[in-house]
Amino acid sequence: MRLLSSSRTYSIVLGVTWRIVARRVKTPRGEIDLVAQRGGTVAFVEVKWRATPAELDLAIDQRRLERVARAAEALAPRFARNGEDLRIDVLLLAPRSWPRHIVNAWQP
């Protein structure tokens, strides 16, 4: 999987005020690509990289979001200890195109 090489780059995509607190966190329920924090919010971020911008339209679906939601639920106590708001975001990346950041992509 081709992920961006540094937490700093992810922070730029998410916005400079986000702090990356974990990368590629695995649980029995699934994997979270990034965990980011800003103020009172913790975002569990799914990163999808595709060869072309057109392929990004099919990169994320209900089934994949459910898997991320299960993993986020398992990890929430570890990263949100003080009542922070939780959300699931998606970053869609392809060469020669602007990154797409879908905020709060999962709402059961």
C-alpha positions, 0 to 999 in steps of 0.5 A: 500500500502506498501511503504518504511518507510522513505524519507531517504530510498527513497533517497538511492534508487534514489541516495543520491543526490536526496532530497524528497520534497513531498510524496503521493501528490493527485490531481484531476488528480491522485496521485504522490507517490514521488516528488524528486529534484536534482539540476535543475531537479524535478522528479515525481516518481511512486512507485510500490511494488509487492509481487514477482519480476516477478510481477514487469514486469506488474506493470506499463503500458501506462495507469498508466503512463498517469495518473501519467503524468496528475498529474505531469502536475497539480503539475509542477507549485508548484514544478518547479517554477524556470524553472527546468527540469521535468521528470517522474521516476518509482521505482519498488520494491519487496522483496529479489530483487534489486530495479529497477529505470526507469529514465524518464519513460514517454516521450509523 
